[in-house]
Amino acid sequence: MKSLAERALEVFPGGVSNGEFGLPPENLIPMSRGQGCRLCDADGKEYIDFSMAWGSCLVGHAHPDIVVAVREQALLGSNFAYLNPHALAVAEEITRIAPAAERVRFCSSGTEANIYCQRLAKAYAGKSKLLKFEGAYHGANEAGVTSLFPTKFLDFPEPELTSAGTPGAKDDLLVAPYNDLETTRRIVAQYTSELAAIIMEPLQRCTPPEEGYLEGVRSLCDEFGLLLIFDEVVTGFRLAYGGAQEYYGVIPDLVAYGKALGGGYPIGVVAGRADIMDWVNEDRMGSGEYVWMASTLGGNPVSMAAANATLKVLRRQGTYDRLHALGNYFRDSLGYVLRNRQIQGQVIGDGPLAQIVFSPDPVTDYRSGAKGDKDMGHQVMMGLFERGVFLNPMGTKLYLSIAHDEGVCDDFCGRLDDALADATAR
């Protein structure tokens, strides 16, 4: 009889159903269940989870409030492809808490949300180019995967095609270094006549913005008549209930949401200024001021029921104080392990996010982070995976949830110490 890994390798490229993990065959064991911050695979092995479904399970796996909400709605129907009470309630809450969100439309993923934000910006501005920051991910679209993990380090603003099949990005995308307002201004000034918008992760992966940087980008957009798009697929509802807009106090023109809002269920949100969002109104169809936007699963009542339940959990008193306190504790603990092992490295992140970069130098943008020892990073991540920590060995971003606590963080750090000992002994 074939093993589960052998069966997976026959039907999935690399044996992975949804991409990116890049695990060797011996580690291709399907996960069968999750509870809180723990997973269990088909062989019965338990893992502490520091991926949390790439951050989509901020409230933890199988949170009882989410389970109840989903079960109740599933009995009434899974999708109507139309307005429903859950969708209306989520939209009203988003417009209440997010200053940029005067109008909202739903889709089914953060990738979709980013695509529509980009399309809206280009249509509204009547220009074809976007500017992104090197190393940022904006979903599995051309702009999102271009200059995502560059190695050639081309002169700015030339994009590097880090995924095949994206030739259009050469013509439609400009690239700037994150946290470098001077270079960004120079690019914007040179390409103003072609540039529609700047798209950015306010917290880029785990690299925080330097003081005044986001305010500087906002001012730059205002000065040159550009739209500002915040990709809040990761930061939304994670850094604060109102997301990066609340946390940093900088308001974009368009915003994409996903991940944590769905409580583990598929969701995407496009939100923004009413005068821009109204371009998707179907009464404009046939005019030159209409942008097509429709999503079969967008706003489905099951995902919306999960989102409403998630928002209620996140609104509980002390939730974000707790997430930030736990994130600080975790990052401090990671730093202690590195120092105790006399390993040069940086621990970066904010809120319930952390990343280890094996470099002696501070990390302020993609290129400074790329100086880190990637082989070391991969060895350590694989060592953690083999020691029962579930994460993505292709990256080092670590996600916490409300189900984590200091004891779980300490457990992680003990396993990290063992993995470092093995990696440095080789």
PESUL-V227167 format. One line per field, one symbol per residue. ss: DSSP state (A for helix, B for strand, O for the rest). phi: phi as a letter, one per 30 degrees, with the letter a starting at -180 (. if undefined). psi: psi as a letter, one per 20 degrees, with the letter a starting at -180 (. if undefined). Layout:
ss->???
phi->???
psi->???
This chain:
ss->OOOAAAAAAAAOAAAOOOOOOOOOAAAOOOBBBBBBOBBBBOOOOBBBBOOAAAAOOOOOBOOAAAAAAAAAAAOOOOOOOOOOAAAAAAAAAAAAAOOOOOBBBBBOOAAAAAAAAAAAAAAAAOOOBBBBBOOOOOOOOAAAAOOOOOOOOOOOBOOOOOOOOOOOAAAABBBBOOOOAAAAAAAAAAAOOOBBBBBBOOOBOOBOOOOOAAAAAAAAAAAAOOBBBBBOOOOBOOOBOOAAAAAAOOOOOBBBBOAAAAOOOOOBBBBBOAAAAAAAOAAAOOOOOOOOOOOOOOOOAAAAAAAAAAAAAAOOOOAAAAAAAAAAAAAAAAAAAAAAOOOOOBBBOOOOBBBBBOOOOOOOOAAAAAOOOAAAAAAAAAAAAAOOBBOOOOOOBBBOOOOOOAAAAAAAAAAAAAAAAAAAAO
phi->.dddddddddcceiicdbjididdedcdcedcabbicbbbddcjdcbdccchhhidcddjdheeddeddddddedckcachaebedddddddddddccedcdbbbcbcadeeededdddddddddibccccbcejdcbidceddcdhdbdbdhdddcddcddbdibddddccbcbbddibddddddddddcedcccaccadecdhccdddeidddddddddddcicdcccdcecddicdaddiddddcibcdcbbcbaheedijcdaabcbleddddddcdddcejcdbbcdbabecdidddddddddddddddddeiededdddddddddddddddddddhcdaccckahdbaaccdbdcecbadddddddddddededddddedcicdacddbbdcccbdddbddddddeddddeddddddddd
psi->pqrhgggghhhppjjphjqhhkqqhijmoqphqqpdkqqpriijpqqpokhllkjilhirplphhggggggghhiiqhpilrprhgggggghgghhiohimhqqqqajrhggghghggggggggikqiqqprppiqplrlrghhjpkgmqihmrpqkpqpnjpqjlhhhhhjpqprpqjnhghggggghhjgiipgrppqogoodjoqqrpighhggghggggjkqqpppnkhghpjghrhjbhgggikppahqpprbdhhikiqpqqppqaqhhghiiipiiipirjlpppoqogipjqhghhgggghghgghiqpighggggghgggghggghgggghilpprporaqblqqqpomqiqqoiaghhhiirnhggggggghhgghjkpproiirjppprriiqahhhgggghghggghhgghii.
